[in-house]
Amino acid sequence: MEKDLVEYIVKSLVDDPASVLISVVEGEKSTILELRVAPDDIGKVIGKHGRIAKAIRTLLQAAAAKSGKHTSLEILD
């Protein structure tokens, strides 16, 4: 569910939605979502001073709290 939420948000932001890749790394206590986008779109996902990335992470934490697990987002280049 969290992966679908992040994928929907990011694909809405970028110019090249086909290049959005999200891989899920499951740990014992947490889940990490690794996000990759096209090099031209990285600024659109991060935003000025990281505001958009912070907002996506906040929404992700709220969605993950519903299921009772810790989920984090890493934006990779």
C-alpha positions as CSV (number, residue, x, y, z in Angstrom):
1,M,0.0,0.0,0.0
2,E,2.8,2.5,0.9
3,K,4.6,1.7,-2.3
4,D,1.5,2.4,-4.4
5,L,1.0,5.7,-2.5
6,V,4.5,7.0,-3.2
7,E,4.5,5.8,-6.7
8,Y,1.2,7.6,-7.4
9,I,2.5,10.9,-5.9
10,V,5.9,10.8,-7.6
11,K,4.5,9.9,-11.0
12,S,2.2,12.9,-10.7
13,L,5.1,15.2,-10.1
14,V,7.7,14.1,-12.7
15,D,7.9,14.6,-16.5
16,D,8.9,11.0,-17.2
17,P,6.6,8.7,-15.1
18,A,7.9,5.6,-17.0
19,S,11.3,6.1,-15.3
20,V,10.0,5.9,-11.8
21,L,11.3,2.8,-10.0
22,I,10.5,1.9,-6.4
23,S,12.2,-1.1,-4.7
24,V,11.1,-2.3,-1.3
25,V,13.7,-3.5,1.2
26,E,12.1,-5.3,4.1
27,G,13.9,-5.3,7.5
28,E,13.0,-6.8,10.8
29,K,11.6,-3.6,12.3
30,S,11.2,-1.3,9.3
31,T,10.6,-1.1,5.6
32,I,12.7,1.1,3.3
33,L,11.4,2.3,-0.1
34,E,14.2,3.2,-2.5
35,L,13.0,5.6,-5.1
36,R,14.8,6.2,-8.5
37,V,13.7,8.8,-11.0
38,A,15.2,10.2,-14.2
39,P,18.1,12.6,-13.5
40,D,16.1,15.6,-14.9
41,D,13.2,14.9,-12.5
42,I,15.2,14.5,-9.2
43,G,14.7,18.2,-8.4
44,K,11.0,18.0,-8.8
45,V,10.8,15.1,-6.3
46,I,13.1,16.8,-3.8
47,G,11.8,20.3,-4.2
48,K,13.2,23.6,-2.8
49,H,15.1,22.9,0.4
50,G,13.6,19.3,0.4
51,R,10.1,20.4,1.1
52,I,8.4,18.1,-1.4
53,A,10.5,15.1,-0.2
54,K,9.6,15.9,3.4
55,A,5.9,16.1,2.5
56,I,6.0,12.7,0.8
57,R,7.8,11.2,3.8
58,T,5.2,12.7,6.1
59,L,2.4,11.1,4.1
60,L,4.2,7.9,4.0
61,Q,4.7,7.8,7.8
62,A,1.0,8.5,8.2
63,A,0.0,5.7,5.9
64,A,2.5,3.3,7.5
65,A,1.3,4.2,11.1
66,K,-2.1,2.8,10.2
67,S,-0.5,-0.6,9.7
68,G,1.7,-0.2,12.7
69,K,5.1,-0.4,11.0
70,H,8.0,2.0,10.4
71,T,8.5,2.9,6.7
72,S,11.1,5.3,5.3
73,L,11.8,6.7,1.9
74,E,15.3,7.0,0.3
75,I,15.7,9.0,-2.9
76,L,18.5,7.6,-4.9
77,D,20.3,9.1,-7.9
